[in-house]
Amino acid sequence: MNLSLILADASLYSSEYFGNATSFTFFVGCMAMMAASVFFFCEMGNVDKKWRTSLLVSGIITFIAFVHYYYMRDYYLATGSSPIDFRYVDWTLTVPLMCVEFYLITKKAGGTMGLMWKLIFASVIMLVTGYAGEAMYRDQAWLWGLFSGIAYFYIVYLVWFGEVKALADNAGGAVAEANKWLAWFVLAGWAIYPLGYMIGTAGWYGGEGDIFGMQYSMDVVYNIGDAINKIGFGLVVYALAVKDSNS
Ligand SMILES: *C/C=C(C)/C=C/C=C(C)/C=C/C1=C(C)CCCC1(C)C
């Protein structure tokens, strides 16, 4: 085989992965989730005992995402379409675990299992109705999106003004500070997802297009959202654990 043929093959192969923003962000997302998991797991030994479970949960969140990204990346390459089912299975596992994080950080100040289940319940409603609008009843995407949005704003309410906020303020110090950050992730970071949902709904933002010459799609938006929210959220918990371990 001559060299130019090998190079042509190689560039064909790599353009499958890097040829567009969607496959590229699936690929990079997969690596980032893997790296974050290794980081959170290894750092468990460097923080105070009482924070180990929180770091473990951060690592499990990114590890579950890593495995799903491995499959989603493949699915997208093989079919050229959106891996909606994998996506929602991933979220249905990882978002409730983020609710567990809120419970773990407020536990010392009196956070209850009741509060944890309230958050988990709202997050499952948010995701099940989102799935209905995205995969089952496309013609009523707006209605299911609205239901999902109501559950979402209930979580925002609890974290910004409700029980979670009150408990975090009670705990004070590093916990109150961490909750402020996590609340911003829930308000601004999670808001990326409804944006992806709207881009993915035909007739709203037309499926996909480009901004400044860069192709975007629903999956690119979801992939960016996941990287910010899963890794960023975990890093806030990590920073809290480190700060509180040294004080
Ligand atoms: C790691 C994954 C995370 C943090 C996923 C979060 C997903 C959401 C906040 C999704 C929200 C949605 C709405 C608020 C309305 C439209 C439907 C959804 C499911 C995209």
The ligand as an SDF file (V2000), in Angstrom:
LIG
                    3D

 20 20  0  0  0  0  0  0  0  0999 V2000
  -26.1010   15.5290   33.5080 C   0  0  0  0  0  0  0  0  0  0  0  0
  -27.3410   15.8700   32.9960 C   0  0  0  0  0  0  0  0  0  0  0  0
  -28.1370   16.9190   33.3950 C   0  0  0  0  0  0  0  0  0  0  0  0
  -27.7370   17.8590   34.4880 C   0  0  0  0  0  0  0  0  0  0  0  0
  -29.3670   17.0800   32.6970 C   0  0  0  0  0  0  0  0  0  0  0  0
  -30.2930   18.0020   32.9460 C   0  0  0  0  0  0  0  0  0  0  0  0
  -31.4380   18.0870   32.1220 C   0  0  0  0  0  0  0  0  0  0  0  0
  -32.4050   19.0740   32.1970 C   0  0  0  0  0  0  0  0  0  0  0  0
  -32.3490   20.1640   33.2100 C   0  0  0  0  0  0  0  0  0  0  0  0
  -33.4720   19.0120   31.2120 C   0  0  0  0  0  0  0  0  0  0  0  0
  -34.5140   19.8500   31.1740 C   0  0  0  0  0  0  0  0  0  0  0  0
  -35.5990   19.9100   30.1730 C   0  0  0  0  0  0  0  0  0  0  0  0
  -36.5020   20.9610   30.3070 C   0  0  0  0  0  0  0  0  0  0  0  0
  -36.4410   21.9170   31.4690 C   0  0  0  0  0  0  0  0  0  0  0  0
  -37.5900   21.2300   29.3230 C   0  0  0  0  0  0  0  0  0  0  0  0
  -37.4090   20.4860   28.0370 C   0  0  0  0  0  0  0  0  0  0  0  0
  -37.0530   19.0670   28.2590 C   0  0  0  0  0  0  0  0  0  0  0  0
  -35.7380   18.9010   29.0290 C   0  0  0  0  0  0  0  0  0  0  0  0
  -35.7800   17.4750   29.5750 C   0  0  0  0  0  0  0  0  0  0  0  0
  -34.5800   19.0340   28.0380 C   0  0  0  0  0  0  0  0  0  0  0  0
  1  2  1  0
  2  3  2  0
  3  4  1  0
  3  5  1  0
  5  6  2  0
  6  7  1  0
  7  8  2  0
  8  9  1  0
  8 10  1  0
 10 11  2  0
 11 12  1  0
 12 13  2  0
 12 18  1  0
 13 14  1  0
 13 15  1  0
 15 16  1  0
 16 17  1  0
 17 18  1  0
 18 19  1  0
 18 20  1  0
M  END
$$$$
